[in-house]
């Protein structure tokens, strides 16, 4: 019996509350009509995800991993728009799925997607192009609608701290000053203008228990330096609405935000929304300019150390960061809870700091002993070898087809040459002979490559094994030279953040994290730990 998987996705732009349920029900009905089985573990659903997004789609990634592992024989989706809205990336996704030996069906039109030849590939590309074009038109209509709102001074975004969104009887939403929040905005501007730092302001607000902006689903529940920094630059507080400053674009398969040229910004005077006086606004901006001259302009911090961006404090959920601390007569780098350091005791009471070298070493040693063993790495390489061998096994048939084509071209060249020998002088015949000579040369090179492929594959896999063993033996040195590469490896192995539990009595962190193995490695691995994850402890 055919084992089927279901993939369904709903975009934020579609406003179809029951869309996922409808897609799932129709796909199940389609599978039943075909006599196929559907394991609930292989029903992949994604809500509020754009069709142009390809990186931040865990359900899609999980489905592709399962397909590579041979977990099902077919995938059922509504249509190509559910898979993606990028002409090239959607095509590659479909190609990868079919290369795994998995068939793809669209239940809405009751058709199977095939890539058997140039015509089928062209039709898939055309449909993917149509899906991308539809996405662009939706985006353009949405932007035009919001632009019209902004020019009228209406709300074209979400909530802004200091204001309430008020629905007008005649339609549209406007902002009105929230006096309680506005008083806090004035306090922040005044204290910053007088010399208080961002971190000190955040700690003061958290200690007072002041509710922060976006304290709900998208917030952290506490004030941060970055939130205050953004507020101190918001023109709306001085009575000027600036819209269209940023543009949402997709780069490398994921959504990002870029700044538009200033000439495209929309400026609307809204004096009725002024909270900050022009004089106080200028004092704050002057301090910004002075600080920029001293520290230079930076575009967001990049993780410099192995666990930054991956490890989080188990007590408050905040990120672990690096700082300097005295150790005897020297200064060393230690990992600490950034929320305790930047937001204060009221947010997190975890004061423990442990040497970076020790915590990095504990994680790497555990990974080396339990996951990236030589046995596992060799097993992964052998899986690659098996896949390549399957392709090479098809080479004889392909090679025979190449020989037949070469023989046909040589026969045509003999006939054309014979025509010249009889006295026929034609530039068209001469060009035809030259074209066939070029084609024969290309096909002969391709044939030689296919015949040499098996030996080349074995040599390359042998080199990969040697390189893998060398890297495993010298993992810590490699990590010290290139922490970004090591962090990428950890991201592939982990299914979530590394939680650091502070054991203050022992003076160490006990770390735990869910593992994505064996899915991440694509090989069945007998782990020497519980399914919950790993638990290395930093040295005391």
KOLDO-911642 format. One record per residue (C-alpha): residue in three letters; x, y, z. Coordinates in steps of 0.5 Angstrom, whole numbers, padded with zeros to 4 digits, always signed. Each point is the difference from the previous one (the first is absolute). Layout:
N
ALAXYZ...
//
This chain:
540
UNK+0000+0000+0000UNK+0003+0007-0002UNK+0002+0004+0006UNK-0002+0007-0001UNK+0002+0007+0004UNK-0004+0006+0000UNK+0002+0007+0000UNK-0004+0006+0001UNK+0002+0008+0001UNK-0004+0006+0001UNK+0003+0007-0001UNK-0001+0006+0004UNK-0003+0004-0006UNK-0006-0005-0002UNK-0004+0001+0006UNK-0003-0007+0000UNK-0002-0002+0007UNK-0001-0008-0002UNK+0005+0000-0006UNK+0004-0005+0004UNK-0006-0004+0002UNK-0003+0000-0007UNK+0007-0002-0003UNK+0001-0006+0005UNK-0007-0003-0001UNK+0000+0001-0007UNK+0007-0004-0001UNK-0002-0005+0005UNK-0006-0001-0004UNK+0004-0001-0007UNK+0005-0005+0004UNK-0006-0004+0002UNK-0003+0000-0007UNK+0007-0003-0003UNK+0000-0005+0005UNK+0006+0003+0004UNK+0002+0000+0007UNK+0002+0007+0004UNK+0004-0001+0006UNK-0002+0006+0005UNK+0007+0001+0001UNK+0001+0002-0007UNK-0005+0006-0001UNK+0004+0006+0000UNK-0004+0007+0001UNK+0003+0007+0000UNK-0004+0006+0002UNK+0001+0007-0001UNK+0006-0001-0005UNK+0001+0003-0006UNK+0001-0004-0007UNK+0007+0004-0001UNK+0003-0003+0007UNK+0004-0006-0001UNK+0005+0000+0006UNK-0005+0002+0006UNK-0005-0006-0002UNK+0001-0006+0005UNK-0005-0004-0003UNK+0002+0000-0007UNK+0007-0001+0003UNK-0002-0006+0004UNK-0004-0003-0006UNK+0006+0001-0005UNK+0004-0004+0006UNK-0005-0005+0000UNK+0000-0001-0007UNK+0007-0001-0001UNK+0000-0005+0006UNK-0006-0004-0004UNK-0005+0001+0005UNK-0006+0000-0006UNK-0001-0001-0007UNK-0004+0006-0002UNK-0002+0007+0002UNK-0006+0003-0001UNK-0001+0008+0000UNK-0006+0005-0002UNK+0004+0003-0006UNK+0007+0003-0001UNK-0001+0006+0003UNK+0000-0004+0007UNK+0007-0002-0001UNK+0003+0007-0002UNK-0001+0006-0004UNK+0007+0001-0003UNK+0001-0003-0007UNK+0007-0003+0001UNK+0000-0002+0007UNK-0007-0004+0000UNK+0003-0003-0007UNK+0006-0003+0004UNK-0005-0002+0006UNK-0004-0004-0005UNK+0006-0003-0003UNK+0003-0002+0007UNK-0006-0003+0002UNK-0001-0004-0007UNK+0008-0002+0001UNK-0002-0003+0007UNK-0004-0005-0004UNK-0007+0004+0003UNK-0005+0001-0005UNK-0004+0007+0001UNK-0008+0001-0001UNK-0004+0006+0000UNK-0007-0002+0002UNK-0004+0006-0002UNK+0002-0002-0008UNK+0001-0007+0002UNK+0007+0000-0004UNK+0006-0003+0001UNK+0006+0004-0001UNK+0006-0003-0004UNK+0006+0003-0003UNK+0002-0006-0005UNK+0002+0005-0005UNK+0001+0007-0003UNK-0008+0001-0001UNK-0002-0002+0007UNK+0006+0004+0003UNK-0002+0006-0004UNK-0008+0000+0002UNK+0002-0001+0008UNK+0005+0006-0001UNK-0006+0004-0004UNK-0005-0002+0006UNK+0006+0002+0005UNK+0000+0007-0003UNK-0007+0001+0000UNK+0000-0001+0007UNK+0006+0005+0001UNK-0004+0005-0004UNK-0006-0001+0004UNK+0004+0001+0007UNK+0003+0007-0003UNK-0007+0002-0002UNK-0003-0001+0007UNK+0007+0004+0003UNK-0001+0006-0005UNK-0008+0000+0002UNK+0002+0000+0007UNK+0005+0005+0000UNK-0004+0005-0004UNK-0006-0001+0005UNK+0005+0002+0006UNK+0003+0005-0004UNK-0007+0004-0001UNK-0001-0001+0008UNK+0006+0003+0002UNK-0001+0006-0005UNK-0006+0001+0004UNK+0003+0000+0007UNK-0004-0007+0001UNK+0003-0006+0003UNK+0004-0004-0005UNK+0004-0005+0005UNK-0001-0002+0007UNK+0000+0003+0007UNK+0005+0005+0002UNK+0002+0001+0008UNK-0003+0007+0002UNK-0006-0001-0004UNK-0007-0004-0001UNK-0003-0002-0007UNK-0007+0003+0000UNK-0005-0003-0005UNK-0004+0006-0004UNK-0007+0000-0001UNK+0001+0002-0007UNK+0005-0006-0001UNK+0008+0000+0001UNK+0004+0000+0006UNK+0003+0006+0003UNK+0005+0001+0006UNK-0002+0003+0006UNK+0005+0002+0006UNK+0000-0005+0006UNK+0002+0005+0005UNK+0003-0005+0005UNK+0005-0003-0005UNK+0001+0007-0003UNK+0003+0002+0007UNK+0005-0006+0000UNK+0002+0002-0007UNK+0001+0007+0003UNK+0004-0003+0006UNK+0005-0004-0005UNK+0001+0006-0004UNK+0002+0005+0006UNK+0004-0006+0003UNK+0004-0001-0006UNK+0001+0007-0002UNK+0003+0001+0007UNK+0005-0006+0000UNK-0003-0006+0002UNK+0002-0006-0004UNK-0005-0005-0004UNK+0002-0006+0005UNK-0001+0004+0006UNK-0007+0002-0003UNK-0002-0007-0002UNK+0002-0002+0007UNK-0004+0006+0004UNK-0006-0002-0004UNK+0000-0007+0001UNK+0001+0001+0008UNK-0006+0004+0000UNK-0004-0005-0004UNK-0002+0004-0005UNK-0003-0004-0006UNK+0004+0001-0006UNK-0002+0000-0007UNK-0003-0006-0004UNK+0000-0004+0007UNK-0004-0005-0003UNK+0001-0005-0005UNK+0006+0003-0004UNK+0003+0003+0006UNK+0005-0002+0005UNK-0004+0003+0006UNK+0005+0005+0002UNK+0004+0006-0002UNK+0006+0000-0004UNK+0005+0005-0002UNK-0002-0002-0008UNK-0007+0002+0002UNK+0002+0007+0003UNK+0005+0001-0005UNK-0006+0000-0006UNK-0004+0004+0004UNK+0005+0006+0001UNK+0000+0000-0008UNK-0007-0001-0001UNK-0002+0007-0004UNK-0008-0001+0002UNK+0002+0002+0007UNK+0001+0007-0003UNK-0006+0000-0004UNK+0003-0002-0007UNK-0003-0007-0003UNK+0006-0003-0004UNK-0003-0006-0005UNK+0003-0004-0005UNK+0007+0000+0003UNK+0001-0007-0001UNK-0001-0006-0005UNK-0002-0007+0001UNK+0004-0004-0005UNK+0003-0007+0000UNK+0007-0002-0001UNK+0003-0007+0000UNK-0007-0003+0001UNK-0002+0004+0007UNK-0003+0006+0001UNK+0004+0006+0002UNK-0001+0008+0001UNK+0004+0005-0004UNK+0000+0008+0000UNK-0003+0004-0006UNK+0003+0006-0002UNK-0002+0006+0004UNK-0003+0003-0007UNK-0006-0006+0001UNK-0001+0002+0007UNK-0007+0002+0002UNK+0000+0006+0005UNK-0007+0002+0003UNK+0000+0006+0005UNK-0005-0002+0006UNK+0001+0005+0005UNK-0006-0003+0004UNK+0004-0006+0002UNK+0006+0004+0002UNK+0003-0003+0007UNK+0007+0003+0000UNK+0002+0008-0001UNK+0004+0002-0006UNK+0006+0002+0005UNK+0000-0007+0004UNK+0000-0004-0006UNK+0006+0004-0003UNK+0004-0001+0007UNK-0001-0007-0001UNK+0002-0001-0007UNK+0006+0004+0002UNK+0002-0005+0005UNK-0001-0005-0006UNK+0005+0004-0004UNK+0005+0000+0005UNK+0000-0007+0002UNK+0000-0002-0008UNK+0006+0004+0000UNK+0004-0003+0006UNK-0002-0008-0002UNK-0001+0001-0007UNK-0006-0003-0004UNK-0002-0007+0001UNK-0005-0005-0004UNK-0002-0005+0006UNK+0004-0004+0004UNK+0003-0007-0004UNK+0001-0006+0005UNK+0007+0000+0001UNK+0000-0006+0005UNK-0002-0008-0001UNK-0006+0001+0005UNK-0003+0007-0001UNK-0006-0001-0004UNK-0001-0007+0002UNK+0000+0000+0007UNK-0006+0003+0005UNK+0000+0001+0007UNK-0005-0006+0003UNK-0002+0005+0005UNK-0003+0006-0004UNK+0001-0003-0007UNK+0004+0006-0002UNK+0006-0001-0004UNK+0007-0002+0003UNK+0005+0005-0002UNK+0008+0001+0001UNK+0003+0006+0004UNK+0007+0001+0004UNK+0001-0002+0007UNK+0006+0000+0004UNK+0003-0007+0002UNK+0006+0001+0004UNK+0005+0005-0003UNK-0003-0001-0007UNK-0006+0001-0004UNK-0004-0005-0003UNK-0006-0001-0004UNK-0006-0003+0003UNK-0008-0002-0002UNK-0005+0004+0004UNK-0007+0001+0000UNK-0001+0006-0004UNK-0007+0002+0002UNK+0003+0000+0008UNK+0005+0004-0003UNK-0004+0005-0004UNK-0007+0000+0003UNK+0002-0001+0007UNK-0002-0005+0006UNK-0007+0002-0001UNK+0000-0004-0006UNK+0005-0006+0002UNK+0004-0001+0006UNK+0005-0005-0003UNK+0007+0004+0001UNK+0004-0007-0002UNK+0006+0002-0005UNK+0004-0006-0002UNK+0006+0000-0004UNK-0001+0000-0008UNK+0005-0005-0001UNK-0002-0005+0005UNK-0008+0000-0003UNK+0002+0000-0007UNK+0005-0006+0002UNK-0006-0004+0003UNK-0005+0001-0006UNK+0006-0002-0005UNK+0002-0006+0004UNK-0007-0003+0001UNK-0002+0001-0007UNK+0007-0003-0002UNK-0001-0006+0005UNK-0008-0001-0002UNK-0002+0002-0007UNK+0006+0002-0004UNK+0004-0006+0001UNK+0004-0003-0006UNK-0005-0006+0000UNK-0006+0005-0002UNK+0004+0004-0004UNK+0003-0006-0004UNK-0008-0002-0001UNK-0002+0006-0002UNK+0005+0000-0006UNK-0002-0007-0001UNK-0007+0003-0001UNK+0003+0005-0005UNK+0004-0006-0004UNK-0006-0004+0000UNK-0004+0006-0004UNK+0005+0001-0004UNK+0001-0007-0002UNK-0007-0001-0002UNK+0001+0006-0005UNK+0006-0003-0003UNK-0004-0006-0001UNK-0004+0003-0005UNK+0006+0003-0003UNK+0001-0006-0005UNK-0007+0001-0003UNK+0001+0007-0001UNK+0007-0001-0003UNK-0003-0005-0005UNK-0005+0006-0002UNK+0006+0004-0001UNK+0004-0004-0004UNK-0006-0001-0004UNK-0001+0007-0001UNK+0007+0001-0002UNK+0000-0005-0005UNK-0006+0003-0003UNK+0003+0007-0001UNK+0007-0004-0003UNK-0005-0003-0005UNK-0003+0007-0002UNK+0007+0003+0000UNK+0002-0005-0005UNK-0006+0001-0004UNK+0001+0008+0000UNK+0007-0001-0002UNK-0001-0005-0006UNK-0005+0006-0002UNK+0006+0004+0000UNK+0004-0005-0004UNK-0005+0000-0006UNK+0001+0007-0001UNK-0006+0003+0004UNK+0003+0007+0003UNK-0004+0003+0006UNK+0001+0004+0006UNK-0006-0004+0003UNK+0003-0007-0001UNK+0007+0003+0003UNK-0003+0003+0006UNK-0005-0007+0001UNK+0007-0004+0000UNK+0003+0005+0005UNK-0006+0000+0005UNK+0000-0008+0000UNK+0008+0000+0001UNK-0001+0005+0006UNK-0006-0005+0003UNK+0004-0006-0001UNK+0006+0003+0004UNK-0005+0002+0006UNK-0003-0007+0000UNK+0006-0003+0000UNK+0003+0004+0006UNK-0007-0002+0003UNK+0001-0007-0001UNK+0007+0000+0002UNK-0002+0003+0007UNK-0006-0005+0001UNK+0005-0006-0001UNK+0005+0003+0005UNK-0005+0002+0005UNK+0000-0006+0004UNK+0008+0000+0001UNK-0001+0008+0002UNK-0006-0001+0005UNK+0005-0006+0004UNK+0006+0005+0000UNK-0005+0006+0002UNK-0003-0004+0006UNK+0007-0003+0002UNK+0002+0008+0001UNK-0006+0002+0003UNK+0001-0006+0006UNK+0007+0002+0001UNK-0002+0008+0000UNK-0006-0002+0005UNK+0005-0004+0005UNK+0005+0006+0000UNK-0005+0005+0002UNK-0003-0005+0005UNK+0007-0001+0003UNK+0001+0008+0000UNK-0007+0002+0001UNK+0001+0005+0006UNK+0006+0004-0004UNK-0005+0000-0006UNK-0005+0003+0004UNK+0004+0005+0003UNK+0002+0003-0007UNK-0007+0000-0003UNK-0005+0000+0005UNK-0005+0002-0005UNK+0001-0007-0003UNK-0001-0004+0006UNK-0006+0004+0002UNK-0003-0002-0007UNK+0002-0007+0002UNK-0004+0000+0007UNK-0006+0003-0003UNK-0001-0006-0005UNK+0001-0004+0006UNK-0005+0003+0005UNK-0007+0001-0001UNK-0001+0006+0005UNK+0005+0004+0004UNK+0005-0002+0006UNK-0003+0001+0006UNK+0005+0002+0006UNK-0002-0002+0007UNK+0004+0004+0005UNK+0002-0005+0006UNK+0003+0005+0004UNK+0001-0005+0006UNK+0005-0003-0005UNK+0002+0006-0004UNK-0002-0003-0007UNK-0005+0000-0005UNK-0003-0006-0002UNK-0002+0000-0007UNK-0006-0003-0004UNK-0003+0000-0007UNK-0005-0004-0004UNK+0004-0003-0006UNK-0002-0001-0007UNK+0004-0006-0001UNK-0001-0005-0004UNK-0004+0005-0004UNK+0006+0005-0001UNK+0005-0005-0002UNK-0004-0005-0004UNK+0002-0006+0003UNK-0002-0004+0006UNK+0004+0001+0006UNK+0000-0004+0007UNK+0000+0006+0004UNK+0004+0000+0007UNK-0005+0004+0003UNK-0008+0001+0001UNK-0004+0002-0005UNK-0001+0007+0003UNK+0007+0002-0002UNK+0007+0001+0003UNK+0002+0002+0007UNK+0007+0002+0000UNK+0002+0004+0006UNK+0005+0006+0000UNK+0006-0001+0004UNK+0000+0002+0007
//
